[in-house]
């Protein structure tokens, strides 16, 4: 069970929250920070020139740990996040968006794991929350054991890190100005996490300590093609940069890109072409999964893709 410590004895955690017109769920998110049993934190609230009531909602909270910053100009999310990180003063950094929430003992449980040697990042399980009309669906993000330690290969094979659950040691960041690659607006989280996993061990907490709110536009299959395109661009980036020097790592990443490219072909109803590509897919388990996706009734296929 988490316990309350003395603030002056504990390391400062900087919480980064980027906001652009996030008024709808902002109060709930902010309250989940205030309710943390771990008390030595600062909130870096980066207002990306919102035009709604976000600023007033934020400033209605009278807490000196809440720090408001207004952007000079509107930027893409990951550029805004990079700018917000530059304002952090903490030994550790955590991330929360304006529509997500934390359980009250999240920070407390995570900070405990950093006492173990060589751990540079701690992440947790979380709950996917989807409300459509009057129906609410809650689903555990991962039903499998979350990997820990040196987990780069495991993450390439099956990515399982939700950014809203991440806490990192700030000193391990190479460049405090360009942490997230702004070219990958749909993959920048994964890009950062995989690169970070090459330099440090990860700690994981199996229980869910956050709630991720899914929105309708995030569940649409039309985004899949953009993701596939960015995945191949990302593969070319890391191949050139040699950040993933081992041939096995690059091979696994290329296969992952190809796997989702075939799924995109099925999504576009290019069934014959997809079947041919499945036959030559290098992984037997991958071929079985893809063939299963190919023969599924369309309504079930769409449902699986929306939950990926």
GIKAVEN-V705634 format. One record per run of one state. SS is the DSSP state (H for helix, E for strand, - for the rest). FROM is the first residue (numbers start at 1). LEN is the number of residues. If there is no record, write none. Layout:
((SS FROM LEN) (SS FROM LEN))
This chain:
((- 1 6) (H 7 3) (- 10 3) (E 13 7) (- 20 3) (H 23 12) (- 35 6) (E 41 7) (- 48 6) (H 54 6) (- 60 6) (E 66 5) (- 71 6) (H 77 9) (- 86 6) (E 92 4) (- 96 5) (E 101 2) (- 103 3) (H 106 8) (- 114 5) (E 119 14) (- 133 2) (E 135 6) (- 141 8) (E 149 1) (- 150 2) (H 152 6) (- 158 5) (H 163 3) (- 166 1) (E 167 3) (H 170 3) (- 173 15) (H 188 10) (- 198 3) (E 201 14) (- 215 1) (H 216 4) (- 220 2) (H 222 20) (- 242 5) (H 247 21) (- 268 3) (H 271 9) (- 280 4) (H 284 12) (- 296 2) (H 298 9) (- 307 2))
